[in-house]
Amino acid sequence: MTEILTQFYPWIKAFHIISVIFWMAGMYYLPRLFVYHTEVEPGSDLSENYKQMEVLLLRRIINPAMMAAWIFGLTLLWLLWDAIGSDAWLHVKLAAVVVMATYHGFLARWRKAFERDERPFTSRQMRIMNEVPPVLTIVIVIMVIVRPF
Protein backbone atom coordinates (compact mmCIF):
# COMPACT_ATOMS: atom_id res chain seq x y z
CA MET A 1 0.00 0.00 0.00
CA THR A 2 2.81 2.41 0.88
CA GLU A 3 4.46 1.82 -2.50
CA ILE A 4 1.26 2.71 -4.34
CA LEU A 5 0.69 5.86 -2.27
CA THR A 6 4.34 6.91 -2.71
CA GLN A 7 3.76 7.05 -6.47
CA PHE A 8 1.00 9.58 -5.83
CA TYR A 9 2.96 11.61 -3.27
CA PRO A 10 2.94 14.87 -5.31
CA TRP A 11 -0.84 14.56 -5.81
CA ILE A 12 -1.46 13.84 -2.14
CA LYS A 13 0.68 16.82 -1.17
CA ALA A 14 -1.10 19.07 -3.70
CA PHE A 15 -4.54 18.06 -2.44
CA HIS A 16 -3.38 18.55 1.14
CA ILE A 17 -2.30 22.12 0.37
CA ILE A 18 -5.53 22.83 -1.55
CA SER A 19 -7.61 21.49 1.35
CA VAL A 20 -5.68 23.58 3.85
CA ILE A 21 -6.19 26.71 1.75
CA PHE A 22 -9.95 26.15 1.68
CA TRP A 23 -10.03 25.32 5.39
CA MET A 24 -8.06 28.43 6.30
CA ALA A 25 -10.17 30.65 4.04
CA GLY A 26 -13.22 29.57 6.00
CA MET A 27 -11.43 29.79 9.34
CA TYR A 28 -10.50 33.40 8.56
CA TYR A 29 -13.97 34.34 7.30
CA LEU A 30 -16.32 32.69 9.82
CA PRO A 31 -15.02 34.59 12.88
CA ARG A 32 -15.30 37.80 10.84
CA LEU A 33 -18.96 36.95 10.13
CA PHE A 34 -19.40 36.44 13.88
CA VAL A 35 -18.01 39.95 14.51
CA TYR A 36 -20.60 41.42 12.14
CA HIS A 37 -23.35 39.14 13.47
CA THR A 38 -22.67 40.26 17.03
CA GLU A 39 -23.28 43.86 15.97
CA VAL A 40 -26.81 43.35 14.58
CA GLU A 41 -30.12 42.98 16.39
CA PRO A 42 -31.06 39.37 17.20
CA GLY A 43 -33.97 38.21 15.03
CA SER A 44 -33.46 40.93 12.43
CA ASP A 45 -33.38 40.13 8.71
CA LEU A 46 -29.64 40.76 8.67
CA SER A 47 -29.15 38.42 11.62
CA GLU A 48 -31.08 35.70 9.78
CA ASN A 49 -28.93 36.30 6.71
CA TYR A 50 -25.75 35.90 8.78
CA LYS A 51 -27.11 32.67 10.26
CA GLN A 52 -27.58 31.21 6.79
CA MET A 53 -24.16 32.37 5.61
CA GLU A 54 -22.49 30.89 8.70
CA VAL A 55 -24.13 27.49 8.46
CA LEU A 56 -23.43 27.17 4.73
CA LEU A 57 -19.81 28.25 5.15
CA LEU A 58 -19.26 25.76 7.96
CA ARG A 59 -21.07 22.80 6.41
CA ARG A 60 -20.16 23.21 2.75
CA ILE A 61 -16.62 24.56 2.92
CA ILE A 62 -14.92 24.51 6.32
CA ASN A 63 -15.93 21.05 7.56
CA PRO A 64 -15.22 19.16 4.30
CA ALA A 65 -11.96 21.06 3.79
CA MET A 66 -10.79 20.26 7.32
CA MET A 67 -11.59 16.57 6.87
CA ALA A 68 -9.74 16.48 3.56
CA ALA A 69 -6.75 18.35 5.04
CA TRP A 70 -6.55 15.82 7.87
CA ILE A 71 -6.89 12.81 5.55
CA PHE A 72 -4.24 14.02 3.11
CA GLY A 73 -2.02 15.32 5.93
CA LEU A 74 -2.12 12.06 7.87
CA THR A 75 -1.40 10.17 4.65
CA LEU A 76 1.68 12.35 4.09
CA LEU A 77 2.73 11.85 7.69
CA TRP A 78 2.42 8.09 7.30
CA LEU A 79 4.49 8.15 4.10
CA LEU A 80 7.22 10.38 5.60
CA TRP A 81 7.27 9.20 9.22
CA ASP A 82 10.61 7.35 8.94
CA ALA A 83 12.27 10.48 7.53
CA ILE A 84 10.75 13.20 9.73
CA GLY A 85 8.79 11.56 12.55
CA SER A 86 11.22 12.52 15.30
CA ASP A 87 11.83 16.11 14.18
CA ALA A 88 10.74 18.67 16.79
CA TRP A 89 9.34 21.10 14.19
CA LEU A 90 6.82 18.44 13.15
CA HIS A 91 5.54 18.03 16.70
CA VAL A 92 5.09 21.80 17.08
CA LYS A 93 3.31 21.93 13.72
CA LEU A 94 1.01 19.05 14.65
CA ALA A 95 0.24 20.67 18.01
CA ALA A 96 -0.70 23.92 16.22
CA VAL A 97 -2.92 21.97 13.80
CA VAL A 98 -4.68 20.29 16.74
CA VAL A 99 -5.24 23.72 18.30
CA MET A 100 -6.64 24.94 14.96
CA ALA A 101 -9.01 21.95 14.80
CA THR A 102 -10.08 22.63 18.40
CA TYR A 103 -10.74 26.27 17.51
CA HIS A 104 -12.78 24.98 14.56
CA GLY A 105 -14.90 23.07 17.08
CA PHE A 106 -15.42 26.24 19.13
CA LEU A 107 -16.51 28.09 15.98
CA ALA A 108 -19.10 25.38 15.32
CA ARG A 109 -20.37 25.70 18.89
CA TRP A 110 -20.55 29.51 18.64
CA ARG A 111 -22.45 29.21 15.35
CA LYS A 112 -25.11 27.17 17.15
CA ALA A 113 -25.34 29.90 19.81
CA PHE A 114 -25.90 32.53 17.10
CA GLU A 115 -28.55 30.23 15.59
CA ARG A 116 -30.42 30.50 18.92
CA ASP A 117 -30.03 34.31 18.80
CA GLU A 118 -27.49 34.22 21.62
CA ARG A 119 -24.39 36.36 21.55
CA PRO A 120 -21.61 34.32 23.17
CA PHE A 121 -19.14 37.22 23.04
CA THR A 122 -19.01 40.95 22.49
CA SER A 123 -17.93 42.36 19.16
CA ARG A 124 -14.56 43.31 20.66
CA GLN A 125 -14.00 39.79 22.05
CA MET A 126 -14.89 38.30 18.66
CA ARG A 127 -12.40 40.64 16.98
CA ILE A 128 -9.67 39.34 19.28
CA MET A 129 -10.65 35.71 18.64
CA ASN A 130 -10.60 36.49 14.93
CA GLU A 131 -6.79 36.65 15.25
CA VAL A 132 -6.37 33.02 16.35
CA PRO A 133 -6.24 31.45 12.84
CA PRO A 134 -3.63 33.91 11.47
CA VAL A 135 -1.35 33.36 14.47
CA LEU A 136 -1.64 29.58 14.16
CA THR A 137 -1.08 29.82 10.41
CA ILE A 138 2.17 31.72 11.00
CA VAL A 139 3.39 29.05 13.43
CA ILE A 140 2.43 26.19 11.10
CA VAL A 141 4.02 27.69 7.98
CA ILE A 142 7.25 28.59 9.80
CA MET A 143 7.49 25.06 11.21
CA VAL A 144 7.02 23.49 7.77
CA ILE A 145 9.17 25.85 5.70
CA VAL A 146 11.90 27.04 8.09
CA ARG A 147 11.99 23.96 10.34
CA PRO A 148 13.75 25.88 13.11
CA PHE A 149 14.36 22.77 15.23
C-alpha positions in Angstrom: 0.0 0.0 0.0 2.8 2.4 0.9 4.5 1.8 -2.5 1.3 2.7 -4.3 0.7 5.9 -2.3 4.3 6.9 -2.7 3.8 7.0 -6.5 1.0 9.6 -5.8 3.0 11.6 -3.3 2.9 14.9 -5.3 -0.8 14.6 -5.8 -1.5 13.8 -2.1 0.7 16.8 -1.2 -1.1 19.1 -3.7 -4.5 18.1 -2.4 -3.4 18.6 1.1 -2.3 22.1 0.4 -5.5 22.8 -1.6 -7.6 21.5 1.3 -5.7 23.6 3.9 -6.2 26.7 1.8 -10.0 26.2 1.7 -10.0 25.3 5.4 -8.1 28.4 6.3 -10.2 30.7 4.0 -13.2 29.6 6.0 -11.4 29.8 9.3 -10.5 33.4 8.6 -14.0 34.3 7.3 -16.3 32.7 9.8 -15.0 34.6 12.9 -15.3 37.8 10.8 -19.0 36.9 10.1 -19.4 36.4 13.9 -18.0 39.9 14.5 -20.6 41.4 12.1 -23.4 39.1 13.5 -22.7 40.3 17.0 -23.3 43.9 16.0 -26.8 43.3 14.6 -30.1 43.0 16.4 -31.1 39.4 17.2 -34.0 38.2 15.0 -33.5 40.9 12.4 -33.4 40.1 8.7 -29.6 40.8 8.7 -29.1 38.4 11.6 -31.1 35.7 9.8 -28.9 36.3 6.7 -25.8 35.9 8.8 -27.1 32.7 10.3 -27.6 31.2 6.8 -24.2 32.4 5.6 -22.5 30.9 8.7 -24.1 27.5 8.5 -23.4 27.2 4.7 -19.8 28.3 5.2 -19.3 25.8 8.0 -21.1 22.8 6.4 -20.2 23.2 2.7 -16.6 24.6 2.9 -14.9 24.5 6.3 -15.9 21.0 7.6 -15.2 19.2 4.3 -12.0 21.1 3.8 -10.8 20.3 7.3 -11.6 16.6 6.9 -9.7 16.5 3.6 -6.8 18.4 5.0 -6.5 15.8 7.9 -6.9 12.8 5.5 -4.2 14.0 3.1 -2.0 15.3 5.9 -2.1 12.1 7.9 -1.4 10.2 4.7 1.7 12.3 4.1 2.7 11.9 7.7 2.4 8.1 7.3 4.5 8.2 4.1 7.2 10.4 5.6 7.3 9.2 9.2 10.6 7.4 8.9 12.3 10.5 7.5 10.8 13.2 9.7 8.8 11.6 12.5 11.2 12.5 15.3 11.8 16.1 14.2 10.7 18.7 16.8 9.3 21.1 14.2 6.8 18.4 13.2 5.5 18.0 16.7 5.1 21.8 17.1 3.3 21.9 13.7 1.0 19.1 14.7 0.2 20.7 18.0 -0.7 23.9 16.2 -2.9 22.0 13.8 -4.7 20.3 16.7 -5.2 23.7 18.3 -6.6 24.9 15.0 -9.0 22.0 14.8 -10.1 22.6 18.4 -10.7 26.3 17.5 -12.8 25.0 14.6 -14.9 23.1 17.1 -15.4 26.2 19.1 -16.5 28.1 16.0 -19.1 25.4 15.3 -20.4 25.7 18.9 -20.6 29.5 18.6 -22.5 29.2 15.3 -25.1 27.2 17.2 -25.3 29.9 19.8 -25.9 32.5 17.1 -28.6 30.2 15.6 -30.4 30.5 18.9 -30.0 34.3 18.8 -27.5 34.2 21.6 -24.4 36.4 21.5 -21.6 34.3 23.2 -19.1 37.2 23.0 -19.0 40.9 22.5 -17.9 42.4 19.2 -14.6 43.3 20.7 -14.0 39.8 22.0 -14.9 38.3 18.7 -12.4 40.6 17.0 -9.7 39.3 19.3 -10.6 35.7 18.6 -10.6 36.5 14.9 -6.8 36.7 15.3 -6.4 33.0 16.3 -6.2 31.5 12.8 -3.6 33.9 11.5 -1.3 33.4 14.5 -1.6 29.6 14.2 -1.1 29.8 10.4 2.2 31.7 11.0 3.4 29.1 13.4 2.4 26.2 11.1 4.0 27.7 8.0 7.2 28.6 9.8 7.5 25.1 11.2 7.0 23.5 7.8 9.2 25.9 5.7 11.9 27.0 8.1 12.0 24.0 10.3 13.8 25.9 13.1 14.4 22.8 15.2 
